[in-house]
Amino acid sequence: MSITINATVRKDQGKGASRRLRHQEQVPAIVYGAGKEPSTIMLNVHEITHLLENEETYTSVLDLTIDKKTQPVIIKDLQRHPAKNIVTHMDFLRVDMNKEIVTNIPLHFIGEEDNEAMRLGAILNQFVTAIEVSCLPANLPNSIEVDISNLEMGEHISLTGITMPEGVTILALTHGDIETHDQSVVAVQEPKLMAEEVIVETESAEGEAGEEGADDKTEGAADTDS
């Protein structure tokens, strides 16, 4: 199912113009790429807010319609108001359907309810929640599933252990030395081990804070002497 975003060309630019647009319930945006000049556009804030409620909007090739002309794009960047959580600006990247694109795709961990170790109290530790992939726009997945149902206590899944859709490549594994870039994605660990890791991290942080305090006192003493 295609997702369409309607936009209108905007001529005024700058912070003042953007503020006026937002007061008019419009979102300033820009679309660039594919060897063409960037275009400044505006979107209806209510329409784009509704579309962004669908997670697939972030990882789909979208049909951006500007004054009745449609072009394929992906969302490259999105800014929100820090307090109101309202979209304040968007960047769209034009895509060539015949050329590969690079973007981040979320990982969805499945099979937790079927994992025997977790039923016995083990904890799922997620190290990576999204990965950078390369693929043709037509092959772009909305998410990538990682099945942890058969993971036993102490086992993990790394990047090379993820079953990727056809035509989709994990960018980190294309840099030559696969072992160096094959990081752990998820692991099933004992609760005690997890608790010990938290304690070690806390003690380390407290130690650093103590050292900083001591340094401050030494500097204070030096200032008094001078």
Steps between C-alpha positions, in 0.01 A plus 500: 500500500649836395504796736435841347611831649353818354717812487504849356796703376600781736686809384573679828801370692674575826409470867234768487325338205514160670343642817216651296440166329479320833246755625298411189521130594750427224830314536800633304694229318759440232545229238839434338709235327492303173718762332232768516490838669349505853138610523349677801148382576236512771274231645176507694591432863188292569546279195868432566439439871237240412730330247787484750283302740561210261850360568531390137504864387854535636637204302297504178553650157236774506311666216565870554252701297598863440246701304361184336847364405600182686851378575637215718674610821600377844506697825861597567458724804222620726496765772244545777425775751677398825198566720192459278624200295373669184685450171687822420706403193556205265761395247410270212750321276403431141571142396579341167312172490790348302772598750568364849431719802645492850274546802432376854246223558362403846543150640196319637583221747251214481456170683549633852189320624637169365847535649550238773784685673293816528208305643743393774596859578775586252522856372512612137775756445459696174826662389379620159149619411560612139753422229621688195420314179553538128247388239295602200198712599262221391666261748494738797352318803295683763673300773719194544391218730750330730374168640625443856270208582784243496765707680628321809643655816823683418453485124483797267422594140744716306455689175601196295232298677214719374296356214482784249234548232612430145689790345566675834856531635621604845739786428732424795579158350619644169817662638734205436581359845165348594617368839599849613158647414287200602364649822254333736139598444314323781580255781318294761669549837458399862332767717791481750751578225293797388478629860878468545557702183275777633686503836840519329381788280359683807818454702707621205285811466522572874877458489530748219278746686721463811813565298343811348407624848855447621634688199263788574625519861863500385428778253315693769796471734733618228280802440505586872878482515529734206 
